[in-house]
Amino acid sequence: MTATTPAQHHLKQATTWFVALQSSCVDPEQRRQFERWLAASPLHRQAFSEVEQFWGNLDALKSADL
């Protein structure tokens, strides 16, 4: 079993939040929890931005004529 680095941990949290926020069932309390998590560390904001960028790249690949 390998240890998770802090960066991997933040990316995992960011990915979990990103997926949760895509749901039409996200409630105001979940949104507030996300905002608190995001504000808690610049590393959280950076990780979430990376997840958003990755997701955007996947959307671009889906729409590309290959």
PyMOL Python script that loads the backbone (N, CA, C, O; Angstrom):
from pymol import cmd

cmd.read_pdbstr("""\
ATOM      1  N   MET A   1       0.843  -1.170   0.000  1.00  0.00           N
ATOM      2  CA  MET A   1       0.000   0.000   0.000  1.00  0.00           C
ATOM      3  C   MET A   1       0.896   1.244   0.000  1.00  0.00           C
ATOM      4  O   MET A   1       1.854   1.316   0.770  1.00  0.00           O
ATOM      5  N   THR A   2       0.593   2.206  -0.846  1.00  0.00           N
ATOM      6  CA  THR A   2       1.412   3.408  -0.929  1.00  0.00           C
ATOM      7  C   THR A   2       0.734   4.563  -0.209  1.00  0.00           C
ATOM      8  O   THR A   2      -0.492   4.639  -0.128  1.00  0.00           O
ATOM      9  N   ALA A   3       1.553   5.449   0.306  1.00  0.00           N
ATOM     10  CA  ALA A   3       1.030   6.624   0.999  1.00  0.00           C
ATOM     11  C   ALA A   3       0.566   7.656  -0.021  1.00  0.00           C
ATOM     12  O   ALA A   3       1.114   7.756  -1.119  1.00  0.00           O
ATOM     13  N   THR A   4      -0.433   8.407   0.353  1.00  0.00           N
ATOM     14  CA  THR A   4      -0.950   9.472  -0.495  1.00  0.00           C
ATOM     15  C   THR A   4      -0.226  10.762  -0.161  1.00  0.00           C
ATOM     16  O   THR A   4      -0.079  11.116   1.009  1.00  0.00           O
ATOM     17  N   THR A   5       0.224  11.458  -1.185  1.00  0.00           N
ATOM     18  CA  THR A   5       0.877  12.744  -0.958  1.00  0.00           C
ATOM     19  C   THR A   5      -0.195  13.794  -0.657  1.00  0.00           C
ATOM     20  O   THR A   5      -1.366  13.591  -0.978  1.00  0.00           O
ATOM     21  N   PRO A   6       0.197  14.916  -0.042  1.00  0.00           N
ATOM     22  CA  PRO A   6      -0.789  15.980   0.201  1.00  0.00           C
ATOM     23  C   PRO A   6      -1.455  16.456  -1.091  1.00  0.00           C
ATOM     24  O   PRO A   6      -2.659  16.708  -1.112  1.00  0.00           O
ATOM     25  N   ALA A   7      -0.678  16.579  -2.158  1.00  0.00           N
ATOM     26  CA  ALA A   7      -1.258  17.029  -3.429  1.00  0.00           C
ATOM     27  C   ALA A   7      -2.298  16.038  -3.941  1.00  0.00           C
ATOM     28  O   ALA A   7      -3.349  16.442  -4.439  1.00  0.00           O
ATOM     29  N   GLN A   8      -2.012  14.751  -3.823  1.00  0.00           N
ATOM     30  CA  GLN A   8      -2.972  13.729  -4.251  1.00  0.00           C
ATOM     31  C   GLN A   8      -4.229  13.787  -3.393  1.00  0.00           C
ATOM     32  O   GLN A   8      -5.343  13.626  -3.892  1.00  0.00           O
ATOM     33  N   HIS A   9      -4.039  14.018  -2.108  1.00  0.00           N
ATOM     34  CA  HIS A   9      -5.182  14.122  -1.194  1.00  0.00           C
ATOM     35  C   HIS A   9      -6.074  15.297  -1.585  1.00  0.00           C
ATOM     36  O   HIS A   9      -7.297  15.160  -1.624  1.00  0.00           O
ATOM     37  N   HIS A  10      -5.472  16.450  -1.873  1.00  0.00           N
ATOM     38  CA  HIS A  10      -6.252  17.629  -2.269  1.00  0.00           C
ATOM     39  C   HIS A  10      -6.969  17.385  -3.601  1.00  0.00           C
ATOM     40  O   HIS A  10      -8.119  17.789  -3.774  1.00  0.00           O
ATOM     41  N   LEU A  11      -6.290  16.730  -4.530  1.00  0.00           N
ATOM     42  CA  LEU A  11      -6.929  16.440  -5.814  1.00  0.00           C
ATOM     43  C   LEU A  11      -8.103  15.484  -5.641  1.00  0.00           C
ATOM     44  O   LEU A  11      -9.131  15.629  -6.302  1.00  0.00           O
ATOM     45  N   LYS A  12      -7.950  14.512  -4.757  1.00  0.00           N
ATOM     46  CA  LYS A  12      -9.048  13.583  -4.502  1.00  0.00           C
ATOM     47  C   LYS A  12     -10.243  14.328  -3.902  1.00  0.00           C
ATOM     48  O   LYS A  12     -11.383  14.114  -4.316  1.00  0.00           O
ATOM     49  N   GLN A  13      -9.980  15.199  -2.931  1.00  0.00           N
ATOM     50  CA  GLN A  13     -11.065  15.989  -2.343  1.00  0.00           C
ATOM     51  C   GLN A  13     -11.713  16.879  -3.401  1.00  0.00           C
ATOM     52  O   GLN A  13     -12.938  16.971  -3.478  1.00  0.00           O
ATOM     53  N   ALA A  14     -10.886  17.531  -4.214  1.00  0.00           N
ATOM     54  CA  ALA A  14     -11.403  18.426  -5.254  1.00  0.00           C
ATOM     55  C   ALA A  14     -12.266  17.664  -6.253  1.00  0.00           C
ATOM     56  O   ALA A  14     -13.308  18.155  -6.686  1.00  0.00           O
ATOM     57  N   THR A  15     -11.831  16.473  -6.610  1.00  0.00           N
ATOM     58  CA  THR A  15     -12.603  15.652  -7.547  1.00  0.00           C
ATOM     59  C   THR A  15     -13.945  15.252  -6.935  1.00  0.00           C
ATOM     60  O   THR A  15     -14.978  15.276  -7.604  1.00  0.00           O
ATOM     61  N   THR A  16     -13.913  14.889  -5.670  1.00  0.00           N
ATOM     62  CA  THR A  16     -15.155  14.536  -4.976  1.00  0.00           C
ATOM     63  C   THR A  16     -16.106  15.719  -4.965  1.00  0.00           C
ATOM     64  O   THR A  16     -17.297  15.560  -5.235  1.00  0.00           O
ATOM     65  N   TRP A  17     -15.590  16.917  -4.653  1.00  0.00           N
ATOM     66  CA  TRP A  17     -16.438  18.105  -4.662  1.00  0.00           C
ATOM     67  C   TRP A  17     -16.954  18.411  -6.071  1.00  0.00           C
ATOM     68  O   TRP A  17     -18.124  18.748  -6.250  1.00  0.00           O
ATOM     69  N   PHE A  18     -16.078  18.293  -7.059  1.00  0.00           N
ATOM     70  CA  PHE A  18     -16.486  18.600  -8.432  1.00  0.00           C
ATOM     71  C   PHE A  18     -17.647  17.712  -8.859  1.00  0.00           C
ATOM     72  O   PHE A  18     -18.633  18.193  -9.417  1.00  0.00           O
ATOM     73  N   VAL A  19     -17.527  16.431  -8.599  1.00  0.00           N
ATOM     74  CA  VAL A  19     -18.588  15.490  -8.977  1.00  0.00           C
ATOM     75  C   VAL A  19     -19.867  15.796  -8.206  1.00  0.00           C
ATOM     76  O   VAL A  19     -20.954  15.797  -8.783  1.00  0.00           O
ATOM     77  N   ALA A  20     -19.744  16.053  -6.915  1.00  0.00           N
ATOM     78  CA  ALA A  20     -20.928  16.349  -6.098  1.00  0.00           C
ATOM     79  C   ALA A  20     -21.639  17.598  -6.599  1.00  0.00           C
ATOM     80  O   ALA A  20     -22.869  17.648  -6.617  1.00  0.00           O
ATOM     81  N   LEU A  21     -20.872  18.608  -7.007  1.00  0.00           N
ATOM     82  CA  LEU A  21     -21.475  19.867  -7.444  1.00  0.00           C
ATOM     83  C   LEU A  21     -22.135  19.753  -8.821  1.00  0.00           C
ATOM     84  O   LEU A  21     -22.914  20.625  -9.205  1.00  0.00           O
ATOM     85  N   GLN A  22     -21.833  18.696  -9.556  1.00  0.00           N
ATOM     86  CA  GLN A  22     -22.469  18.485 -10.853  1.00  0.00           C
ATOM     87  C   GLN A  22     -23.898  17.976 -10.706  1.00  0.00           C
ATOM     88  O   GLN A  22     -24.687  18.032 -11.649  1.00  0.00           O
ATOM     89  N   SER A  23     -24.218  17.486  -9.533  1.00  0.00           N
ATOM     90  CA  SER A  23     -25.547  16.932  -9.269  1.00  0.00           C
ATOM     91  C   SER A  23     -26.597  18.030  -9.194  1.00  0.00           C
ATOM     92  O   SER A  23     -26.350  19.114  -8.665  1.00  0.00           O
ATOM     93  N   SER A  24     -27.752  17.734  -9.724  1.00  0.00           N
ATOM     94  CA  SER A  24     -28.867  18.683  -9.599  1.00  0.00           C
ATOM     95  C   SER A  24     -29.456  18.644  -8.190  1.00  0.00           C
ATOM     96  O   SER A  24     -30.320  19.453  -7.850  1.00  0.00           O
ATOM     97  N   CYS A  25     -28.991  17.708  -7.380  1.00  0.00           N
ATOM     98  CA  CYS A  25     -29.510  17.544  -6.014  1.00  0.00           C
ATOM     99  C   CYS A  25     -28.674  18.262  -4.960  1.00  0.00           C
ATOM    100  O   CYS A  25     -28.972  18.165  -3.770  1.00  0.00           O
ATOM    101  N   VAL A  26     -27.621  18.989  -5.381  1.00  0.00           N
ATOM    102  CA  VAL A  26     -26.775  19.670  -4.405  1.00  0.00           C
ATOM    103  C   VAL A  26     -27.615  20.717  -3.670  1.00  0.00           C
ATOM    104  O   VAL A  26     -28.318  21.516  -4.289  1.00  0.00           O
ATOM    105  N   ASP A  27     -27.527  20.697  -2.344  1.00  0.00           N
ATOM    106  CA  ASP A  27     -28.350  21.625  -1.565  1.00  0.00           C
ATOM    107  C   ASP A  27     -27.495  22.792  -1.067  1.00  0.00           C
ATOM    108  O   ASP A  27     -26.267  22.743  -1.143  1.00  0.00           O
ATOM    109  N   PRO A  28     -28.141  23.829  -0.564  1.00  0.00           N
ATOM    110  CA  PRO A  28     -27.402  25.021  -0.115  1.00  0.00           C
ATOM    111  C   PRO A  28     -26.352  24.718   0.959  1.00  0.00           C
ATOM    112  O   PRO A  28     -25.293  25.345   0.973  1.00  0.00           O
ATOM    113  N   GLU A  29     -26.627  23.777   1.850  1.00  0.00           N
ATOM    114  CA  GLU A  29     -25.652  23.446   2.884  1.00  0.00           C
ATOM    115  C   GLU A  29     -24.412  22.799   2.276  1.00  0.00           C
ATOM    116  O   GLU A  29     -23.292  23.097   2.690  1.00  0.00           O
ATOM    117  N   GLN A  30     -24.600  21.927   1.308  1.00  0.00           N
ATOM    118  CA  GLN A  30     -23.448  21.329   0.631  1.00  0.00           C
ATOM    119  C   GLN A  30     -22.633  22.409  -0.077  1.00  0.00           C
ATOM    120  O   GLN A  30     -21.403  22.380  -0.061  1.00  0.00           O
ATOM    121  N   ARG A  31     -23.320  23.350  -0.690  1.00  0.00           N
ATOM    122  CA  ARG A  31     -22.640  24.455  -1.375  1.00  0.00           C
ATOM    123  C   ARG A  31     -21.810  25.269  -0.367  1.00  0.00           C
ATOM    124  O   ARG A  31     -20.679  25.655  -0.664  1.00  0.00           O
ATOM    125  N   ARG A  32     -22.372  25.526   0.819  1.00  0.00           N
ATOM    126  CA  ARG A  32     -21.639  26.268   1.857  1.00  0.00           C
ATOM    127  C   ARG A  32     -20.429  25.466   2.332  1.00  0.00           C
ATOM    128  O   ARG A  32     -19.355  26.030   2.544  1.00  0.00           O
ATOM    129  N   GLN A  33     -20.597  24.156   2.500  1.00  0.00           N
ATOM    130  CA  GLN A  33     -19.469  23.311   2.909  1.00  0.00           C
ATOM    131  C   GLN A  33     -18.351  23.366   1.868  1.00  0.00           C
ATOM    132  O   GLN A  33     -17.172  23.442   2.212  1.00  0.00           O
ATOM    133  N   PHE A  34     -18.736  23.327   0.600  1.00  0.00           N
ATOM    134  CA  PHE A  34     -17.747  23.433  -0.471  1.00  0.00           C
ATOM    135  C   PHE A  34     -17.031  24.780  -0.403  1.00  0.00           C
ATOM    136  O   PHE A  34     -15.804  24.831  -0.496  1.00  0.00           O
ATOM    137  N   GLU A  35     -17.772  25.854  -0.244  1.00  0.00           N
ATOM    138  CA  GLU A  35     -17.170  27.189  -0.179  1.00  0.00           C
ATOM    139  C   GLU A  35     -16.201  27.288   0.994  1.00  0.00           C
ATOM    140  O   GLU A  35     -15.145  27.908   0.872  1.00  0.00           O
ATOM    141  N   ARG A  36     -16.549  26.684   2.128  1.00  0.00           N
ATOM    142  CA  ARG A  36     -15.640  26.680   3.285  1.00  0.00           C
ATOM    143  C   ARG A  36     -14.382  25.872   2.980  1.00  0.00           C
ATOM    144  O   ARG A  36     -13.273  26.293   3.310  1.00  0.00           O
ATOM    145  N   TRP A  37     -14.555  24.717   2.353  1.00  0.00           N
ATOM    146  CA  TRP A  37     -13.403  23.896   1.984  1.00  0.00           C
ATOM    147  C   TRP A  37     -12.510  24.669   1.021  1.00  0.00           C
ATOM    148  O   TRP A  37     -11.292  24.696   1.192  1.00  0.00           O
ATOM    149  N   LEU A  38     -13.099  25.289   0.026  1.00  0.00           N
ATOM    150  CA  LEU A  38     -12.346  26.031  -0.979  1.00  0.00           C
ATOM    151  C   LEU A  38     -11.555  27.170  -0.331  1.00  0.00           C
ATOM    152  O   LEU A  38     -10.402  27.406  -0.691  1.00  0.00           O
ATOM    153  N   ALA A  39     -12.168  27.873   0.617  1.00  0.00           N
ATOM    154  CA  ALA A  39     -11.522  29.013   1.267  1.00  0.00           C
ATOM    155  C   ALA A  39     -10.483  28.598   2.313  1.00  0.00           C
ATOM    156  O   ALA A  39      -9.673  29.423   2.735  1.00  0.00           O
ATOM    157  N   ALA A  40     -10.496  27.361   2.726  1.00  0.00           N
ATOM    158  CA  ALA A  40      -9.615  26.909   3.807  1.00  0.00           C
ATOM    159  C   ALA A  40      -8.143  26.878   3.411  1.00  0.00           C
ATOM    160  O   ALA A  40      -7.269  26.960   4.274  1.00  0.00           O
ATOM    161  N   SER A  41      -7.863  26.762   2.127  1.00  0.00           N
ATOM    162  CA  SER A  41      -6.465  26.663   1.702  1.00  0.00           C
ATOM    163  C   SER A  41      -6.327  27.043   0.229  1.00  0.00           C
ATOM    164  O   SER A  41      -7.172  26.683  -0.591  1.00  0.00           O
ATOM    165  N   PRO A  42      -5.274  27.761  -0.100  1.00  0.00           N
ATOM    166  CA  PRO A  42      -5.009  28.022  -1.519  1.00  0.00           C
ATOM    167  C   PRO A  42      -4.764  26.728  -2.294  1.00  0.00           C
ATOM    168  O   PRO A  42      -4.995  26.666  -3.501  1.00  0.00           O
ATOM    169  N   LEU A  43      -4.296  25.703  -1.595  1.00  0.00           N
ATOM    170  CA  LEU A  43      -4.075  24.414  -2.252  1.00  0.00           C
ATOM    171  C   LEU A  43      -5.395  23.773  -2.671  1.00  0.00           C
ATOM    172  O   LEU A  43      -5.450  23.070  -3.680  1.00  0.00           O
ATOM    173  N   HIS A  44      -6.456  24.011  -1.903  1.00  0.00           N
ATOM    174  CA  HIS A  44      -7.777  23.501  -2.281  1.00  0.00           C
ATOM    175  C   HIS A  44      -8.235  24.182  -3.563  1.00  0.00           C
ATOM    176  O   HIS A  44      -8.711  23.527  -4.490  1.00  0.00           O
ATOM    177  N   ARG A  45      -8.086  25.501  -3.607  1.00  0.00           N
ATOM    178  CA  ARG A  45      -8.505  26.257  -4.801  1.00  0.00           C
ATOM    179  C   ARG A  45      -7.711  25.797  -6.027  1.00  0.00           C
ATOM    180  O   ARG A  45      -8.271  25.633  -7.111  1.00  0.00           O
ATOM    181  N   GLN A  46      -6.411  25.593  -5.847  1.00  0.00           N
ATOM    182  CA  GLN A  46      -5.563  25.139  -6.955  1.00  0.00           C
ATOM    183  C   GLN A  46      -5.987  23.747  -7.430  1.00  0.00           C
ATOM    184  O   GLN A  46      -6.092  23.503  -8.632  1.00  0.00           O
ATOM    185  N   ALA A  47      -6.228  22.849  -6.494  1.00  0.00           N
ATOM    186  CA  ALA A  47      -6.636  21.486  -6.863  1.00  0.00           C
ATOM    187  C   ALA A  47      -7.971  21.501  -7.585  1.00  0.00           C
ATOM    188  O   ALA A  47      -8.151  20.790  -8.574  1.00  0.00           O
ATOM    189  N   PHE A  48      -8.919  22.312  -7.095  1.00  0.00           N
ATOM    190  CA  PHE A  48     -10.224  22.365  -7.746  1.00  0.00           C
ATOM    191  C   PHE A  48     -10.095  22.933  -9.161  1.00  0.00           C
ATOM    192  O   PHE A  48     -10.754  22.463 -10.088  1.00  0.00           O
ATOM    193  N   SER A  49      -9.255  23.929  -9.315  1.00  0.00           N
ATOM    194  CA  SER A  49      -9.014  24.501 -10.638  1.00  0.00           C
ATOM    195  C   SER A  49      -8.430  23.454 -11.592  1.00  0.00           C
ATOM    196  O   SER A  49      -8.803  23.401 -12.764  1.00  0.00           O
ATOM    197  N   GLU A  50      -7.524  22.632 -11.092  1.00  0.00           N
ATOM    198  CA  GLU A  50      -6.942  21.571 -11.915  1.00  0.00           C
ATOM    199  C   GLU A  50      -7.999  20.557 -12.344  1.00  0.00           C
ATOM    200  O   GLU A  50      -7.995  20.098 -13.486  1.00  0.00           O
ATOM    201  N   VAL A  51      -8.890  20.215 -11.442  1.00  0.00           N
ATOM    202  CA  VAL A  51      -9.965  19.273 -11.773  1.00  0.00           C
ATOM    203  C   VAL A  51     -10.884  19.884 -12.833  1.00  0.00           C
ATOM    204  O   VAL A  51     -11.265  19.214 -13.793  1.00  0.00           O
ATOM    205  N   GLU A  52     -11.238  21.158 -12.653  1.00  0.00           N
ATOM    206  CA  GLU A  52     -12.083  21.827 -13.652  1.00  0.00           C
ATOM    207  C   GLU A  52     -11.410  21.849 -15.025  1.00  0.00           C
ATOM    208  O   GLU A  52     -12.047  21.593 -16.046  1.00  0.00           O
ATOM    209  N   GLN A  53     -10.127  22.155 -15.030  1.00  0.00           N
ATOM    210  CA  GLN A  53      -9.387  22.209 -16.291  1.00  0.00           C
ATOM    211  C   GLN A  53      -9.343  20.830 -16.943  1.00  0.00           C
ATOM    212  O   GLN A  53      -9.556  20.704 -18.148  1.00  0.00           O
ATOM    213  N   PHE A  54      -9.070  19.810 -16.158  1.00  0.00           N
ATOM    214  CA  PHE A  54      -9.037  18.445 -16.678  1.00  0.00           C
ATOM    215  C   PHE A  54     -10.389  18.070 -17.282  1.00  0.00           C
ATOM    216  O   PHE A  54     -10.451  17.504 -18.373  1.00  0.00           O
ATOM    217  N   TRP A  55     -11.470  18.388 -16.568  1.00  0.00           N
ATOM    218  CA  TRP A  55     -12.806  18.083 -17.050  1.00  0.00           C
ATOM    219  C   TRP A  55     -13.090  18.809 -18.362  1.00  0.00           C
ATOM    220  O   TRP A  55     -13.668  18.240 -19.288  1.00  0.00           O
ATOM    221  N   GLY A  56     -12.674  20.076 -18.428  1.00  0.00           N
ATOM    222  CA  GLY A  56     -12.846  20.847 -19.662  1.00  0.00           C
ATOM    223  C   GLY A  56     -12.090  20.228 -20.816  1.00  0.00           C
ATOM    224  O   GLY A  56     -12.581  20.211 -21.944  1.00  0.00           O
ATOM    225  N   ASN A  57     -10.895  19.717 -20.545  1.00  0.00           N
ATOM    226  CA  ASN A  57     -10.121  19.043 -21.588  1.00  0.00           C
ATOM    227  C   ASN A  57     -10.827  17.778 -22.061  1.00  0.00           C
ATOM    228  O   ASN A  57     -10.787  17.453 -23.248  1.00  0.00           O
ATOM    229  N   LEU A  58     -11.467  17.067 -21.149  1.00  0.00           N
ATOM    230  CA  LEU A  58     -12.225  15.871 -21.543  1.00  0.00           C
ATOM    231  C   LEU A  58     -13.395  16.251 -22.443  1.00  0.00           C
ATOM    232  O   LEU A  58     -13.683  15.562 -23.422  1.00  0.00           O
ATOM    233  N   ASP A  59     -14.074  17.359 -22.105  1.00  0.00           N
ATOM    234  CA  ASP A  59     -15.178  17.827 -22.954  1.00  0.00           C
ATOM    235  C   ASP A  59     -14.672  18.170 -24.362  1.00  0.00           C
ATOM    236  O   ASP A  59     -15.341  17.877 -25.353  1.00  0.00           O
ATOM    237  N   ALA A  60     -13.508  18.781 -24.443  1.00  0.00           N
ATOM    238  CA  ALA A  60     -12.935  19.128 -25.742  1.00  0.00           C
ATOM    239  C   ALA A  60     -12.613  17.866 -26.533  1.00  0.00           C
ATOM    240  O   ALA A  60     -12.820  17.822 -27.746  1.00  0.00           O
ATOM    241  N   LEU A  61     -12.112  16.852 -25.857  1.00  0.00           N
ATOM    242  CA  LEU A  61     -11.807  15.594 -26.551  1.00  0.00           C
ATOM    243  C   LEU A  61     -13.081  14.915 -27.054  1.00  0.00           C
ATOM    244  O   LEU A  61     -13.094  14.340 -28.142  1.00  0.00           O
ATOM    245  N   LYS A  62     -14.153  14.984 -26.259  1.00  0.00           N
ATOM    246  CA  LYS A  62     -15.417  14.360 -26.670  1.00  0.00           C
ATOM    247  C   LYS A  62     -15.955  15.006 -27.945  1.00  0.00           C
ATOM    248  O   LYS A  62     -16.554  14.329 -28.780  1.00  0.00           O
ATOM    249  N   SER A  63     -15.743  16.311 -28.096  1.00  0.00           N
ATOM    250  CA  SER A  63     -16.323  17.000 -29.228  1.00  0.00           C
ATOM    251  C   SER A  63     -15.375  17.067 -30.419  1.00  0.00           C
ATOM    252  O   SER A  63     -15.761  17.559 -31.480  1.00  0.00           O
ATOM    253  N   ALA A  64     -14.152  16.588 -30.270  1.00  0.00           N
ATOM    254  CA  ALA A  64     -13.173  16.636 -31.366  1.00  0.00           C
ATOM    255  C   ALA A  64     -13.497  15.566 -32.403  1.00  0.00           C
ATOM    256  O   ALA A  64     -13.936  14.465 -32.071  1.00  0.00           O
ATOM    257  N   ASP A  65     -13.270  15.917 -33.661  1.00  0.00           N
ATOM    258  CA  ASP A  65     -13.411  14.941 -34.744  1.00  0.00           C
ATOM    259  C   ASP A  65     -12.125  14.124 -34.804  1.00  0.00           C
ATOM    260  O   ASP A  65     -11.090  14.613 -35.256  1.00  0.00           O
ATOM    261  N   LEU A  66     -12.198  12.899 -34.352  1.00  0.00           N
ATOM    262  CA  LEU A  66     -11.020  12.020 -34.355  1.00  0.00           C
ATOM    263  C   LEU A  66     -11.106  11.012 -35.456  1.00  0.00           C
ATOM    264  O   LEU A  66     -10.203  10.189 -35.611  1.00  0.00           O
TER     265      LEU A  66
END
""", "prot")
cmd.dss("prot")
cmd.show_as("cartoon", "prot")
cmd.util.cbc("prot")
cmd.orient("prot")
